[in-house]
Amino acid sequence: AGTVCFVLTDIVVKDTGKNIHPAQMAIFRYCVGFLLLTPLFIRTGVVRLKTKRLRLHFVRAIIASIGQAGMFYAVIHLPLADATAMTFTRPLFLTILAIFILKELVGLQRWGATIVGFAGVIVMMRPFSGDVDIAWFVALFTALLFAWGLIIIRVLARDDPPGTILFWYHIFGM
């Protein structure tokens, strides 16, 4: 169901992107998300929505909001299949960030897969053809931002329940 929603969102973004700026779409996305998640926030309760890590929630929301607008930009300006394929670079960035930020150990096989994955990105982008659209770099940077956001979620989840993380994400995103 989530994948279907993402696909439908991309189709709507692709179509409406001719008339609406990606930043406006991102704000709308957070407003709708907040409304849809309100029952979860109510169930979580006011006491559990409080957090000791408000700054980190804010940083995550800024990173994710820029990433969301960037993803919308990429969906509007790239073929939909290419924009979607670029989202698959998130795990590549996530692996690298987990090493440096979370101090996780990564074996040779995972390093090999990450290198092959980035080689695949270079093949997809065709940077030596002389006609590389800036949207490719926006999509790649967006994947990095989303990976960074996922790392922050890991840190936040040590102290805050999912409802709290989603609440502050949408509040700051709006």
C-alpha atoms as one frame of an Amber mdcrd trajectory, in Angstrom:
protein
   0.000   0.000   0.000   2.863   2.356   0.826   4.557   1.705  -2.493   1.304
   2.329  -4.344   0.939   5.650  -2.490   4.496   6.647  -3.420   3.858   5.822
  -7.076   0.585   7.742  -7.102   2.304  10.699  -5.425   5.028  10.703  -8.080
   2.431  10.640 -10.858   0.544  13.566  -9.311   3.811  15.470  -8.759   4.887
  14.864 -12.354   1.596  16.212 -13.644   1.106  19.160 -11.268   4.775  20.131
 -11.372   4.092  22.116 -14.522   2.127  24.649 -12.465   3.201  24.267  -8.825
   6.689  24.779  -7.361   8.271  21.693  -5.687   8.605  23.558  -2.358   4.874
  24.271  -2.345   4.182  20.611  -3.056   6.424  19.601  -0.149   4.560  21.876
   2.264   1.235  20.476   1.007   2.574  16.936   1.488   3.427  17.666   5.140
   0.021  19.250   5.780  -1.831  16.268   4.309   0.478  13.865   6.134  -0.203
  15.628   9.416  -3.958  15.398   8.886  -3.791  11.704   7.986  -1.594  10.931
  10.994  -3.620  12.933  13.523  -5.322   9.775  14.887  -1.853   8.306  15.567
  -0.780  11.495  17.339  -3.911  11.425  19.492  -3.288   7.769  20.358   0.357
   8.536  21.186  -0.825  11.119  23.715   0.368  14.609  24.554   2.795  13.373
  27.214   4.590  11.019  24.808   4.739  13.672  22.067   7.130  15.671  24.242
  10.780  15.146  23.424  14.178  15.931  24.873  15.679  16.090  21.382  13.747
  18.926  19.789  16.824  20.295  17.984  17.571  16.943  16.382  13.939  16.642
  15.290  14.250  20.117  13.761  17.490  19.230  11.923  15.915  16.043  10.587
  12.851  17.947   9.394  14.977  20.547   7.591  17.080  17.860   5.903  13.984
  15.867   4.944  12.051  18.939   3.753  14.875  19.961   1.437  15.082  16.344
   0.309  11.342  16.184  -0.305  11.356  19.331  -2.442  14.444  18.016  -4.258
  12.762  14.706  -4.965   9.719  16.494  -6.329  12.042  18.576  -8.541  13.714
  15.404  -9.840  10.367  13.710 -10.512   9.205  16.762 -12.465  12.375  17.134
 -14.564  13.511  13.532 -15.127  11.713  10.614 -16.707   9.743   8.991 -13.879
  11.647   5.705 -14.181  14.991   7.513 -13.822  13.842   9.558 -10.825  12.542
   6.391  -9.177  15.771   4.534  -9.911  17.738   7.298  -8.203  15.805   6.703
  -4.987  17.481   3.305  -4.875  20.772   5.053  -4.118  19.549   5.805  -0.585
  20.796   2.465   0.799  24.207   3.150  -0.747  24.475   6.459   1.080  22.958
   4.889   4.182  25.722   2.289   4.299  28.430   4.950   4.145  26.759   7.231
   6.703  26.161   4.317   9.103  29.893   3.669   9.148  30.857   7.214  10.025
  27.928   8.343  12.180  26.662   5.167  13.858  30.097   3.487  13.869  28.671
   0.338  12.294  30.986  -2.242  10.799  30.606  -3.010   7.113  32.083  -6.117
   5.580  33.805  -6.543   2.230  30.669  -7.823   0.499  28.654  -4.759   1.489
  31.482  -2.439   0.413  31.606  -4.261  -2.917  27.848  -3.939  -3.379  28.018
  -0.229  -2.540  30.788   0.392  -5.069  28.934  -1.564  -7.768  25.774   0.391
  -6.909  27.492   3.740  -7.371  29.018   2.487 -10.638  25.463   1.732 -11.748
  24.459   5.294 -10.892  27.239   6.606 -13.121  26.051   4.374 -15.965  22.464
   5.621 -15.507  23.490   9.275 -15.464  25.755   8.962 -18.524  27.906  11.914
 -17.355  30.314  11.641 -20.276  27.615  12.096 -22.895  27.927  15.857 -22.398
  24.222  16.365 -21.729  23.647  15.752 -18.015  20.575  17.441 -16.567  21.029
  19.131 -13.172  17.976  17.110 -12.040  20.236  14.016 -11.889  22.443  15.718
  -9.312  19.412  16.991  -7.397  18.060  13.410  -7.288  21.418  12.079  -6.092
  21.747  14.791  -3.432  18.162  14.128  -2.364  18.970  10.440  -1.843  21.873
  11.501   0.374  19.584  13.781   2.383  16.995  11.037   2.878  19.724   8.613
   3.988  20.948  11.200   6.471  17.379  11.575   7.711  17.131   7.805   8.231
  20.322   7.863  10.309  18.812  10.614  12.462  15.664   8.509  12.901  17.837
   5.704  14.259  19.276   8.103  16.828  15.876   9.591  17.713  14.307   6.134
  18.103  16.553   5.498  21.106  14.423   7.923  23.137  11.236   8.697  21.200
   8.408   6.432  19.976   7.426   6.464  16.266   4.409   8.715  16.878   6.638
  11.378  18.447   9.152  11.200  15.603   6.389  11.538  12.993   4.687  14.349
  14.914   7.748  16.603  15.062   8.709  15.700  11.487   5.355  16.942  10.205
   5.148  19.966  12.508   8.544  21.245  11.394   7.932  20.156   7.793   4.811
  22.290   7.597
